[in-house]
């Protein structure tokens, strides 16, 4: 079955697997263009619903094509996803449409400008080198269910009656509060990741301590990770007010910026130990082999002069 037939079949069948209060719901296929991602979405909306999930049909079709799920299983999965606004999350439409509320939920993301040209035509943004800063509103946020957010577009900006400059100023004030920046040595990050994995595996404390003792010290891994406390879309935190200067103070001078992914950026001191060319080759290799397309930032390396 080709993709078109697959999506239309699920569109036709999904109500049979939904509760009775979805009897008069609308079921639409929509083309979604988001940062670093384009896909066909399925939207099931009951009367009066403002915020509903958009089901990624491309992902479902990939599972179907790989024989991981049957068509019937795909419909059941789509029906489950259509109802996925968790009970613990209540989304107030006013948190999006009322700017006096929305401005306290603003944060920024950074993405590759060239890869997202179509999306950027319809949203307020700022360009820095080959990266684009965009503005987002967190509509729900908790530890259990994570975060739901919406990309702020030109129509929303117009309805707010504010300038893009005001939006940028408000976002730069609020983002560091909503998603505080973190600046950690690579050794610290590696240690935290390993501890998490070992705890999940039920490893005993003595074995954990022995393994962690063999990890390199921070001074032996001259690389710093810049992200945020959630580890989500943390690359943008480097653009917070004065953040680049703060990083320079921490590492003691000029540095290179390696855009690791949309979630973090790596910083390497400009101490002569690695050349610009070598760092560029490293970024390109990692992007090609370890970073998914939707999380890629850029193949370019940047230099920050702390004296300018």
C-alpha positions as CSV (number, residue, x, y, z in Angstrom):
1,X,0.0,0.0,0.0
2,X,1.4,3.4,-1.0
3,X,1.6,6.3,1.4
4,X,-1.4,8.1,0.0
5,X,-3.7,5.1,0.4
6,X,-2.3,4.4,3.8
7,X,-3.1,7.9,5.2
8,X,-6.5,8.0,3.6
9,X,-7.4,4.5,5.0
10,X,-6.5,5.7,8.5
11,X,-8.4,8.9,8.0
12,X,-11.5,6.9,7.0
13,X,-11.2,4.2,9.7
14,X,-10.0,6.1,12.8
15,X,-13.4,7.1,14.2
16,X,-14.3,3.4,14.6
17,X,-11.6,3.1,17.2
18,X,-12.5,6.3,19.1
19,X,-15.0,6.9,21.9
20,X,-18.5,8.0,21.2
21,X,-17.8,11.6,22.0
22,X,-15.7,11.7,18.8
23,X,-18.7,10.9,16.6
24,X,-18.9,14.4,15.2
25,X,-15.2,15.1,15.3
26,X,-13.4,16.4,12.2
27,X,-10.6,14.3,10.8
28,X,-8.1,16.1,8.5
29,X,-4.9,15.4,6.8
30,X,-2.5,18.4,7.0
31,X,0.9,19.1,5.7
32,X,3.1,20.1,8.6
33,X,6.2,22.2,8.2
34,X,8.2,22.6,11.4
35,X,11.7,23.4,12.3
36,X,14.0,20.7,10.7
37,X,10.9,18.6,9.9
38,X,8.2,18.2,7.2
39,X,5.5,15.5,7.4
40,X,1.9,14.7,6.7
41,X,-0.2,15.0,9.9
42,X,-3.6,13.6,10.9
43,X,-5.6,15.9,13.1
44,X,-8.8,14.7,15.0
45,X,-10.7,17.6,16.5
46,X,-13.8,17.5,18.6
47,X,-16.1,20.5,18.6
48,X,-14.7,23.2,20.9
49,X,-11.2,21.8,21.1
50,X,-8.5,24.4,20.5
51,X,-5.2,22.4,21.1
52,X,-5.1,18.8,19.7
53,X,-2.2,16.4,18.8
54,X,-1.0,16.2,15.2
55,X,-0.2,12.6,14.4
56,X,2.9,12.1,12.3
57,X,1.7,9.8,9.5
58,X,5.2,9.5,8.0
59,X,6.4,7.8,11.2
60,X,3.4,5.5,11.2
61,X,3.9,4.6,7.6
62,X,7.6,3.8,8.1
63,X,6.6,1.3,10.8
64,X,3.9,-0.2,8.5
65,X,6.4,-0.5,5.6
66,X,8.9,-2.2,7.8
67,X,6.2,-4.8,8.8
68,X,6.5,-3.7,12.4
69,X,2.7,-3.0,12.6
70,X,-0.3,-3.9,10.4
71,X,-2.8,-1.4,9.0
72,X,-5.2,-2.3,11.8
73,X,-2.5,-1.7,14.5
74,X,-1.6,1.6,12.8
75,X,-5.2,2.7,13.1
76,X,-5.4,1.7,16.8
77,X,-2.1,3.5,17.5
78,X,-3.4,6.7,15.7
79,X,-6.6,6.6,17.7
80,X,-4.7,6.3,20.9
81,X,-2.4,9.3,19.9
82,X,-5.5,11.4,18.9
83,X,-6.6,11.2,22.6
84,X,-3.2,11.9,24.0
85,X,-3.7,15.2,25.8
86,X,-2.8,13.7,29.2
87,X,-5.2,14.2,32.1
88,X,-2.4,15.9,34.1
89,X,-2.1,18.7,31.4
90,X,-4.7,21.3,30.9
91,X,-4.0,23.7,28.1
92,X,-5.6,27.1,28.4
93,X,-6.2,28.8,25.0
94,X,-5.5,32.1,26.7
95,X,-2.0,31.0,27.4
96,X,-1.4,31.3,23.6
97,X,-3.8,34.1,22.5
98,X,-3.4,36.5,25.4
99,X,0.1,38.1,25.1
100,X,0.1,39.3,28.7
101,X,0.0,35.6,29.6
102,X,2.0,34.2,26.7
103,X,5.0,36.4,27.3
104,X,5.7,34.7,30.6
105,X,5.9,31.4,28.7
106,X,8.2,32.5,25.9
107,X,11.4,30.7,25.0
108,X,13.7,30.5,22.0
109,X,15.0,27.8,19.8
110,X,17.8,27.8,17.3
111,X,17.8,25.9,13.9
112,X,19.5,25.8,10.6
113,X,18.2,28.8,8.5
114,X,18.7,27.3,5.1
115,X,17.0,24.0,6.0
116,X,14.0,25.9,7.4
117,X,13.5,28.6,4.7
118,X,9.9,27.8,4.1
119,X,9.0,27.8,7.8
120,X,10.9,31.0,8.4
121,X,8.8,32.9,5.8
122,X,5.8,32.7,8.2
123,X,7.4,33.2,11.6
124,X,9.3,36.1,13.3
125,X,12.9,35.2,13.6
126,X,16.5,36.5,13.8
127,X,19.4,35.3,11.7
128,X,22.8,34.7,13.3
129,X,25.4,33.5,10.8
130,X,23.6,30.5,9.2
131,X,21.3,29.9,12.3
132,X,17.8,31.2,13.0
133,X,16.4,32.1,16.4
134,X,12.6,31.5,16.6
135,X,10.2,32.2,19.3
136,X,8.0,29.6,21.1
137,X,5.3,29.5,23.8
138,X,5.3,26.7,26.3
139,X,1.7,25.7,26.8
140,X,2.3,23.0,29.3
141,X,5.3,21.9,31.3
142,X,5.8,19.3,33.9
143,X,8.2,16.5,34.9
144,X,5.9,13.6,34.1
145,X,4.6,14.6,30.7
146,X,7.4,16.9,29.5
147,X,6.6,20.1,27.6
148,X,4.1,21.0,24.9
149,X,4.8,24.2,23.0
150,X,3.8,26.1,19.9
151,X,5.9,28.0,17.4
152,X,4.9,31.7,17.3
153,X,4.0,32.8,13.8
154,X,3.4,36.1,12.0
155,X,-0.3,36.0,12.4
156,X,0.1,35.6,16.2
157,X,2.5,38.4,16.4
158,X,0.1,40.7,14.5
159,X,-2.8,39.7,16.8
160,X,-0.6,40.6,19.8
161,X,-0.1,44.1,18.5
162,X,3.6,44.2,19.3
163,X,6.7,44.6,17.3
164,X,9.2,41.8,16.6
165,X,11.8,43.8,18.6
166,X,9.5,43.7,21.6
167,X,8.9,40.0,21.2
168,X,12.7,39.4,21.0
169,X,13.3,41.5,24.2
170,X,10.5,39.6,26.1
171,X,11.7,36.2,24.9
172,X,15.3,37.0,26.0
173,X,14.1,38.0,29.4
174,X,11.9,35.0,29.9
175,X,13.8,32.1,28.3
176,X,16.7,32.1,30.9
177,X,14.0,31.9,33.6
178,X,11.9,29.2,31.9
179,X,14.9,27.2,30.7
180,X,18.0,28.1,32.7
181,X,21.3,27.7,30.9
182,X,23.8,25.1,32.0
183,X,27.6,25.1,31.3
184,X,29.2,21.8,32.2
185,X,32.5,20.1,31.4
186,X,32.2,17.1,29.0
187,X,33.6,15.0,31.8
188,X,30.7,16.0,34.1
189,X,28.1,15.3,31.4
190,X,29.7,11.9,30.7
191,X,29.6,11.0,34.4
192,X,25.9,12.0,34.8
193,X,25.0,9.9,31.7
194,X,26.9,6.9,32.9
195,X,25.4,7.2,36.4
196,X,21.9,7.3,35.0
197,X,22.5,4.2,32.8
198,X,24.1,2.3,35.7
199,X,21.3,3.1,38.1
200,X,18.7,2.0,35.5
201,X,20.6,-1.3,35.2
202,X,20.5,-1.8,38.9
203,X,24.3,-1.8,39.4
204,X,25.6,-1.9,42.9
205,X,27.3,1.2,44.4
206,X,30.8,-0.3,44.7
207,X,30.9,-1.3,41.0
208,X,29.6,2.2,40.0
209,X,32.3,3.9,42.0
210,X,35.0,1.8,40.4
211,X,33.8,2.5,36.9
212,X,33.4,6.3,37.6
213,X,36.9,6.5,39.1
214,X,38.3,5.4,35.7
215,X,36.6,8.3,33.8
216,X,38.9,11.1,32.7
217,X,39.1,14.3,34.8
218,X,37.6,17.5,33.5
219,X,41.0,19.0,32.7
220,X,41.8,16.0,30.5
221,X,38.7,16.6,28.3
222,X,39.0,20.3,27.3
223,X,35.4,20.5,26.0
224,X,32.4,22.3,27.5
225,X,28.8,21.5,26.9
226,X,26.3,24.4,26.8
227,X,22.7,23.5,27.1
228,X,19.7,24.1,29.5
229,X,18.5,22.3,32.6
230,X,16.0,20.2,30.6
231,X,18.5,19.2,27.9
232,X,15.8,20.1,25.4
233,X,16.5,22.6,22.6
234,X,19.4,23.8,24.7
235,X,21.6,25.0,21.9
236,X,19.6,28.3,22.0
237,X,20.9,29.0,25.5
238,X,24.2,30.2,24.1
239,X,22.3,33.1,22.6
240,X,20.9,34.3,26.0
241,X,22.0,37.8,27.0
242,X,25.7,37.8,28.0
243,X,25.9,34.0,27.8
244,X,28.8,33.9,25.4
245,X,30.8,36.2,27.7
246,X,30.0,34.0,30.7
247,X,31.3,31.0,28.8
248,X,34.5,32.9,28.0
249,X,35.0,33.7,31.7
250,X,34.5,30.0,32.6
251,X,37.0,28.6,30.2
252,X,39.4,31.5,30.4
253,X,39.3,33.2,27.0
254,X,38.5,32.8,23.3
255,X,36.9,29.6,22.1
256,X,35.4,27.7,19.2
257,X,31.7,26.8,19.1
258,X,30.8,23.4,17.7
259,X,27.0,23.1,17.0
260,X,26.5,19.6,18.4
261,X,22.7,19.5,17.8
262,X,19.6,21.6,18.6
263,X,19.9,20.4,22.2
264,X,23.5,21.5,23.0
265,X,26.5,23.3,21.7
266,X,30.1,22.2,22.4
267,X,32.8,24.8,23.3
268,X,36.5,24.2,22.8
269,X,39.2,26.6,24.1
270,X,41.2,28.4,21.4
271,X,44.5,27.3,22.8
272,X,46.2,26.2,19.6
273,X,45.7,22.5,20.3
274,X,43.1,22.0,17.6
275,X,42.8,23.8,14.2
276,X,39.7,25.3,12.7
277,X,39.9,22.7,9.9
278,X,40.2,19.8,12.3
279,X,37.2,20.9,14.3
280,X,35.1,21.4,11.1
281,X,35.9,17.9,10.0
282,X,34.9,16.6,13.4
283,X,31.5,18.4,13.3
284,X,30.8,17.1,9.8
285,X,31.6,13.5,10.7
286,X,29.5,13.6,13.8
287,X,26.6,15.2,12.0
288,X,26.8,12.5,9.2
289,X,27.0,9.5,11.5
290,X,25.5,10.3,14.9
291,X,23.0,13.2,14.7
292,X,19.5,12.7,13.3
293,X,18.4,15.1,10.5
294,X,15.7,16.7,12.7
295,X,18.3,17.5,15.4
296,X,21.1,18.8,13.2
297,X,22.1,22.4,13.5
298,X,24.9,23.0,11.0
299,X,28.3,21.7,9.7
300,X,30.0,25.0,10.4
301,X,32.2,25.9,13.3
302,X,32.3,29.4,14.9
303,X,34.9,31.4,16.8
304,X,34.2,33.7,19.7
305,X,36.6,36.5,20.5
306,X,36.3,37.3,24.2
307,X,38.1,40.7,23.7
308,X,35.6,42.1,21.2
